[in-house]
Amino acid sequence: MNEQVQGAGGPLFNPLSPDFIRDPYPHYERLRTIDPVHVTSFGQFVTSRHAEVSLVMRDKRFGKDFVERTMRRYGPEIMKEPVFRSMSYWMLQADPPDHTRLRGLVVKAFTARRVEDMRPRIQEIVDQAIDAVIERGHMDLIEDFAFRLPVTIICDMLGIPEEHREVFYKSSRDGGRLLDPVPLSPEEIKQGNAANLMAQMYFQQLFELRRKNPGDDLITQLVQAEEDGNKLTNEELTANIILLFGAGHETTVNLIGNGLLALHRNPDQLALLKARPELMEGAIEEFLRYDSSVQMTGRVALEDVDLGGARIPKGESVLCLLGSANRDPAVYPDRPDRLDVTRANVKPLSFGGGIHFCLGAQLARIEAEIAIATLLRRLPDLRIDDVENPEWRPTFVLRGLKRLPASW
């Protein structure tokens, strides 16, 4: 479609502008209405309607093609940069058969049974977080509450020793920019390389420790893994642990934070959920739909494809706007821009789809469910200091708040 198509308010898709970061949803509505398969100034196709987003994520004519896509964007030397080389080993960026092999090694840690068995531990961590601040009468819902839970759970799962965890609490809030559709600056690449090097050095030591002293944790499983004789190389091992760590906490922090903000911006829904806690499971699906932690995922056309009236040439990138698809009136005809914790048949695309559907989806749901339910029960008069102008992080793909001060 036409790259020159502009709305009255400037470029149709400018995802790192402050206005877009603050509230992307009016921009999505313009895209769906004016130019549902839009071409960005970087030459990527952007799809905003539920039908096309859903199709691209599930259709075998689209893949990840990470190395080729990245070289087209940054030039042939880019894969020498450690941060991009590491990302090329992520199962999230891999196509079959590599994807099948990598995911097959990790999926056992996320079975429904194992995740359900984590409920008591999740409850314990949530209660500890509230116990630590309850006398104070105020906290930052991100730093003091939402953040500790998923980081602690993923550290538990990976077997990261207690005495090493403080570094992870401090250092794991910076990776979101890597996934944005706007190219990284040389300075950002340099920072990414430095963070990647630190993680590699740490995990290499932990792998050696687990080879000598196996534990009941995911790193031990992966170090020992034999899937049809396919062990993970050290680079694959490190890259996918970094991925699991980032994906395992970032999205859940934002689900809890965005959900709490949405509730406090909609006092009627907050009152309803307090009065009827049994609605919580469905409410989590609605939070995922209403303001998704992950706003976008991408694929590459592996052949020429006709999509929503546009011709996508082989090798071109298609950006799927999950946040836009989740509010498409074609699927949610009843006021899609309204938060409704009783909404029926909510099936958000927030965890992706097809072979890359999020491994930790059920774990994230349970963490958010226990966290928000416990907070409403134990601090019923909690109020957010400023619901109108909260401070969003300056990233687009991973949508979340920098801080969310509250008191009671």
C-alpha positions as CSV (number, residue, x, y, z in Angstrom):
1,M,0.0,0.0,0.0
2,N,1.0,3.6,-0.2
3,E,3.9,4.7,2.0
4,Q,2.9,8.3,1.5
5,V,-0.5,7.8,3.1
6,Q,-0.6,10.2,6.0
7,G,-3.3,10.8,8.6
8,A,-4.2,14.3,9.7
9,G,-1.9,13.8,12.7
10,G,1.4,13.1,10.8
11,P,2.9,9.7,9.9
12,L,0.5,6.8,10.3
13,F,3.2,4.7,12.0
14,N,5.8,6.4,14.2
15,P,6.0,3.9,17.1
16,L,8.7,5.6,19.1
17,S,7.1,9.1,19.2
18,P,6.0,10.1,22.7
19,D,2.4,10.4,21.6
20,F,2.4,6.8,20.2
21,I,4.1,5.4,23.4
22,R,1.6,7.1,25.6
23,D,-1.4,5.8,23.8
24,P,-1.0,3.8,20.6
25,Y,-4.6,2.8,20.2
26,P,-5.9,5.9,18.3
27,H,-3.0,5.4,15.9
28,Y,-4.0,1.8,15.4
29,E,-7.6,2.8,14.6
30,R,-6.3,5.1,11.9
31,L,-4.1,2.4,10.4
32,R,-7.0,-0.2,10.4
33,T,-9.3,2.4,8.7
34,I,-7.0,4.2,6.3
35,D,-4.2,1.8,5.4
36,P,-4.5,-1.7,6.9
37,V,-1.4,-3.0,5.2
38,H,0.9,0.0,5.5
39,V,4.5,0.5,4.3
40,T,6.8,2.2,6.8
41,S,9.6,4.6,5.9
42,F,12.0,1.6,6.5
43,G,10.2,-0.4,3.8
44,Q,8.5,-2.8,6.2
45,F,4.8,-3.8,5.8
46,V,2.7,-3.2,8.9
47,T,-0.6,-5.1,9.3
48,S,-3.1,-3.9,11.9
49,R,-6.3,-5.9,11.4
50,H,-7.0,-9.1,13.3
51,A,-7.6,-11.2,10.2
52,E,-4.2,-10.4,8.6
53,V,-2.2,-10.5,11.9
54,S,-3.7,-13.9,12.7
55,L,-2.9,-15.3,9.3
56,V,0.7,-14.1,9.1
57,M,1.5,-15.6,12.5
58,R,0.1,-19.0,11.5
59,D,0.8,-19.3,7.8
60,K,3.8,-21.4,6.7
61,R,4.5,-18.9,3.8
62,F,5.9,-16.6,6.5
63,G,9.0,-17.3,8.7
64,K,11.6,-15.5,10.8
65,D,14.6,-15.5,8.4
66,F,16.5,-13.5,11.1
67,V,20.0,-13.3,9.7
68,E,19.0,-12.3,6.2
69,R,16.4,-9.8,7.5
70,T,19.0,-8.2,9.9
71,M,21.7,-7.9,7.2
72,R,19.2,-6.2,4.8
73,R,18.5,-3.7,7.5
74,Y,22.0,-3.0,8.9
75,G,24.4,-4.2,6.2
76,P,26.5,-7.4,5.7
77,E,28.8,-6.8,8.7
78,I,26.0,-6.7,11.4
79,M,26.2,-10.4,12.4
80,K,29.7,-9.7,13.8
81,E,28.1,-7.7,16.5
82,P,27.7,-10.0,19.6
83,V,24.2,-8.9,20.5
84,F,22.9,-9.7,17.0
85,R,24.8,-13.0,16.8
86,S,23.3,-14.0,20.1
87,M,19.8,-13.1,18.9
88,S,20.3,-15.3,15.8
89,Y,20.4,-18.3,18.2
90,W,17.1,-17.5,19.9
91,M,14.4,-20.0,19.3
92,L,12.1,-17.0,18.9
93,Q,14.0,-15.9,15.8
94,A,14.6,-19.4,14.4
95,D,12.7,-21.3,11.7
96,P,12.3,-25.1,11.6
97,P,14.2,-27.4,11.9
98,D,16.3,-25.3,14.4
99,H,13.2,-23.9,16.0
100,T,11.7,-27.4,16.5
101,R,14.9,-28.7,18.1
102,L,15.4,-25.7,20.4
103,R,11.8,-25.5,21.5
104,G,11.6,-29.2,22.0
105,L,14.5,-29.0,24.6
106,V,12.8,-26.2,26.6
107,V,9.1,-27.0,26.4
108,K,9.3,-29.7,29.1
109,A,9.9,-27.1,31.8
110,F,6.5,-25.4,30.9
111,T,4.1,-28.3,31.0
112,A,0.6,-27.4,32.4
113,R,1.3,-29.7,35.4
114,R,4.6,-28.1,36.3
115,V,3.2,-24.6,35.9
116,E,0.1,-25.4,38.1
117,D,2.5,-26.8,40.8
118,M,4.1,-23.4,41.0
119,R,1.0,-21.7,42.5
120,P,2.0,-22.0,46.2
121,R,5.5,-20.5,45.4
122,I,3.9,-17.7,43.4
123,Q,1.5,-16.9,46.2
124,E,4.4,-16.9,48.7
125,I,6.4,-14.4,46.7
126,V,3.4,-12.1,46.2
127,D,2.7,-12.1,49.9
128,Q,6.3,-11.4,50.8
129,A,6.3,-8.4,48.4
130,I,3.2,-6.9,50.1
131,D,4.5,-7.7,53.6
132,A,7.7,-5.7,52.9
133,V,5.7,-2.5,52.2
134,I,2.4,-2.8,53.9
135,E,3.4,-0.7,57.0
136,R,4.9,2.0,54.8
137,G,1.6,2.9,53.2
138,H,3.0,3.5,49.7
139,M,5.0,1.7,47.0
140,D,5.9,1.7,43.4
141,L,3.7,-1.0,41.9
142,I,6.3,-1.8,39.2
143,E,9.6,-1.9,41.2
144,D,8.3,-3.1,44.6
145,F,5.5,-5.4,43.4
146,A,5.1,-6.4,39.7
147,F,8.9,-6.7,39.0
148,R,10.1,-9.0,41.8
149,L,7.6,-11.8,41.2
150,P,8.5,-13.0,37.6
151,V,12.2,-12.3,38.1
152,T,12.2,-14.5,41.2
153,I,10.2,-17.3,39.5
154,I,12.4,-17.4,36.4
155,C,15.5,-17.4,38.7
156,D,13.9,-20.3,40.6
157,M,13.2,-22.2,37.3
158,L,16.7,-21.6,35.9
159,G,18.4,-22.4,39.2
160,I,20.2,-19.1,39.7
161,P,21.6,-19.1,43.2
162,E,20.0,-16.7,45.7
163,E,23.2,-14.7,46.3
164,H,23.4,-13.8,42.6
165,R,19.9,-12.6,42.2
166,E,20.3,-9.0,43.2
167,V,22.2,-8.3,40.0
168,F,19.4,-9.7,38.0
169,Y,16.8,-7.6,39.8
170,K,18.9,-4.5,38.9
171,S,20.1,-5.2,35.4
172,S,17.1,-6.7,33.6
173,R,15.0,-3.7,32.8
174,D,17.0,-2.5,29.7
175,G,16.5,-5.0,26.9
176,G,13.2,-3.9,25.4
177,R,14.7,-1.6,22.7
178,L,16.3,-4.6,20.9
179,L,12.9,-5.7,19.6
180,D,11.6,-2.4,18.3
181,P,11.1,-1.9,14.5
182,V,13.2,1.3,14.4
183,P,16.9,0.4,13.9
184,L,19.3,0.6,16.8
185,S,21.8,3.4,16.9
186,P,25.6,2.5,17.1
187,E,25.5,3.6,20.7
188,E,22.5,1.3,21.5
189,I,24.3,-1.6,19.7
190,K,27.4,-1.0,21.8
191,Q,25.3,-1.1,25.0
192,G,23.6,-4.3,23.8
193,N,27.0,-5.9,23.2
194,A,28.2,-5.0,26.6
195,A,25.1,-6.4,28.4
196,N,25.3,-9.5,26.2
197,L,29.0,-10.1,27.1
198,M,28.2,-9.8,30.9
199,A,25.3,-12.3,30.5
200,Q,27.5,-14.7,28.5
201,M,30.3,-14.6,31.1
202,Y,27.9,-15.2,33.9
203,F,26.0,-18.1,32.3
204,Q,29.2,-19.9,31.1
205,Q,30.3,-20.1,34.7
206,L,26.8,-21.3,35.8
207,F,26.8,-24.0,33.0
208,E,30.1,-25.4,34.3
209,L,28.8,-25.4,37.8
210,R,25.7,-27.3,36.8
211,R,27.8,-29.8,34.8
212,K,29.7,-30.6,37.9
213,N,26.8,-30.2,40.4
214,P,23.5,-30.9,38.6
215,G,20.4,-29.5,40.2
216,D,16.6,-29.8,39.7
217,D,16.4,-26.8,37.4
218,L,16.1,-25.8,33.7
219,I,19.8,-25.0,33.2
220,T,20.8,-28.5,34.4
221,Q,18.2,-30.0,32.0
222,L,19.5,-28.0,29.1
223,V,23.1,-28.7,29.8
224,Q,22.3,-32.4,30.0
225,A,19.8,-32.4,27.1
226,E,19.9,-35.0,24.5
227,E,17.1,-34.6,21.9
228,D,17.8,-37.2,19.3
229,G,21.5,-36.7,20.0
230,N,21.1,-32.9,19.6
231,K,22.9,-31.1,22.4
232,L,22.7,-27.4,22.5
233,T,26.0,-25.6,21.6
234,N,27.3,-23.2,24.3
235,E,26.2,-20.3,22.1
236,E,22.7,-21.7,21.7
237,L,22.5,-22.5,25.4
238,T,23.5,-19.0,26.5
239,A,21.4,-17.2,23.9
240,N,18.2,-19.1,24.8
241,I,18.8,-18.7,28.6
242,I,19.1,-14.9,28.0
243,L,15.9,-15.1,25.9
244,L,14.0,-17.1,28.6
245,F,15.1,-14.7,31.2
246,G,14.0,-11.6,29.3
247,A,10.8,-13.1,28.0
248,G,10.1,-14.8,31.3
249,H,9.9,-11.6,33.3
250,E,9.5,-8.6,31.0
251,T,6.1,-9.5,29.6
252,T,4.6,-10.5,33.0
253,V,5.8,-7.3,34.8
254,N,4.0,-5.3,32.1
255,L,0.9,-7.5,32.2
256,I,0.5,-6.9,35.9
257,G,1.4,-3.1,35.7
258,N,-0.8,-2.4,32.6
259,G,-3.6,-4.4,34.2
260,L,-3.5,-2.5,37.5
261,L,-3.4,0.8,35.6
262,A,-6.4,-0.2,33.4
263,L,-8.4,-1.2,36.5
264,H,-7.7,2.1,38.3
265,R,-8.6,4.1,35.2
266,N,-11.9,2.2,35.2
267,P,-13.2,2.3,38.8
268,D,-16.4,0.5,37.9
269,Q,-14.4,-2.5,36.7
270,L,-12.1,-2.3,39.8
271,A,-15.2,-2.3,42.1
272,L,-16.7,-5.2,40.1
273,L,-13.6,-7.3,40.4
274,K,-13.3,-6.6,44.2
275,A,-16.9,-7.7,44.6
276,R,-16.6,-10.8,42.4
277,P,-13.1,-12.2,42.7
278,E,-14.2,-15.3,40.7
279,L,-14.1,-13.0,37.6
280,M,-10.3,-12.8,37.8
281,E,-9.3,-15.5,35.4
282,G,-11.4,-13.9,32.6
283,A,-10.2,-10.4,33.6
284,I,-6.6,-11.5,32.9
285,E,-7.6,-12.3,29.3
286,E,-9.3,-8.9,29.1
287,F,-6.1,-7.1,30.4
288,L,-4.1,-9.0,27.8
289,R,-6.5,-7.9,25.1
290,Y,-7.0,-4.3,26.3
291,D,-3.4,-3.2,26.7
292,S,-1.0,-6.0,25.7
293,S,2.5,-6.2,27.2
294,V,3.7,-7.2,23.7
295,Q,2.4,-4.9,21.0
296,M,4.0,-6.4,17.9
297,T,5.6,-9.5,16.4
298,G,7.2,-9.9,13.0
299,R,7.6,-12.4,10.2
300,V,9.3,-12.4,6.7
301,A,7.5,-13.5,3.5
302,L,9.2,-16.8,2.4
303,E,7.5,-16.4,-1.0
304,D,5.4,-13.7,-2.7
305,V,2.1,-13.4,-0.8
306,D,-1.1,-11.5,-1.3
307,L,-2.2,-10.1,2.0
308,G,-5.3,-7.9,2.7
309,G,-5.2,-6.4,-0.8
310,A,-1.4,-5.8,-0.9
311,R,1.4,-7.8,-2.6
312,I,4.1,-8.8,-0.2
313,P,7.3,-9.7,-2.2
314,K,9.5,-12.6,-1.0
315,G,12.0,-11.5,1.6
316,E,10.0,-8.5,2.9
317,S,9.2,-8.0,6.6
318,V,5.7,-7.9,7.9
319,L,5.1,-6.4,11.3
320,C,2.0,-7.7,13.0
321,L,0.4,-5.2,15.4
322,L,-1.0,-7.4,18.2
323,G,-2.3,-4.5,20.2
324,S,-4.3,-3.3,17.2
325,A,-5.7,-6.7,16.3
326,N,-6.8,-7.1,20.0
327,R,-9.1,-4.1,19.5
328,D,-10.3,-4.8,16.0
329,P,-14.1,-4.2,16.0
330,A,-14.5,-7.0,13.4
331,V,-13.7,-9.4,16.2
332,Y,-14.8,-7.4,19.3
333,P,-17.9,-5.5,18.0
334,D,-19.0,-4.4,21.5
335,R,-16.9,-1.3,22.2
336,P,-13.4,-2.8,21.8
337,D,-11.8,0.3,23.4
338,R,-13.6,-0.2,26.7
339,L,-12.2,-2.4,29.5
340,D,-14.8,-5.0,30.4
341,V,-13.8,-7.8,32.8
342,T,-17.0,-9.7,32.1
343,R,-16.4,-9.7,28.3
344,A,-17.1,-13.1,26.8
345,N,-15.0,-15.0,24.2
346,V,-11.9,-13.0,24.7
347,K,-9.0,-14.7,22.8
348,P,-6.2,-12.1,22.7
349,L,-3.3,-12.5,20.3
350,S,-0.9,-11.1,22.9
351,F,1.1,-14.4,23.2
352,G,1.6,-14.6,19.5
353,G,0.5,-17.6,17.4
354,G,1.5,-20.6,15.3
355,I,4.8,-22.3,16.1
356,H,6.1,-19.3,18.0
357,F,3.1,-19.2,20.5
358,C,4.6,-18.1,23.8
359,L,5.9,-21.1,25.9
360,G,5.3,-19.3,29.2
361,A,1.8,-18.0,28.4
362,Q,0.1,-20.1,31.2
363,L,2.8,-19.2,33.7
364,A,2.3,-15.5,33.0
365,R,-1.5,-15.8,33.3
366,I,-1.2,-17.5,36.7
367,E,1.4,-15.0,38.0
368,A,-0.8,-12.1,37.0
369,E,-3.9,-13.7,38.4
370,I,-2.4,-14.4,41.8
371,A,-0.6,-11.0,42.0
372,I,-3.6,-8.8,41.1
373,A,-6.1,-10.9,43.2
374,T,-3.9,-10.8,46.3
375,L,-3.3,-7.1,45.9
376,L,-7.0,-6.3,45.7
377,R,-7.7,-8.5,48.7
378,R,-4.9,-7.4,51.0
379,L,-4.8,-3.7,50.0
380,P,-8.5,-2.9,49.1
381,D,-8.1,0.9,49.5
382,L,-4.9,1.1,47.4
383,R,-5.0,4.0,45.0
384,I,-2.6,5.0,42.1
385,D,-1.1,8.4,42.7
386,D,-1.5,9.6,39.0
387,V,-3.6,7.5,36.7
388,E,-3.8,10.2,34.0
389,N,-0.1,10.7,33.3
390,P,1.9,7.6,34.2
391,E,5.5,7.3,33.0
392,W,5.7,4.8,30.1
393,R,9.0,3.1,29.2
394,P,10.3,4.5,25.8
395,T,9.9,1.2,24.0
396,F,7.1,0.1,21.7
397,V,7.2,-3.7,21.2
398,L,7.3,-4.3,24.9
399,R,4.7,-1.9,26.4
400,G,5.1,-1.2,30.0
401,L,5.4,1.5,32.7
402,K,8.6,2.8,34.2
403,R,7.0,3.3,37.6
404,L,3.5,3.4,39.0
405,P,3.5,5.0,42.5
406,A,0.5,4.0,44.7
407,S,-0.5,4.5,48.4
408,W,-3.1,3.2,50.8
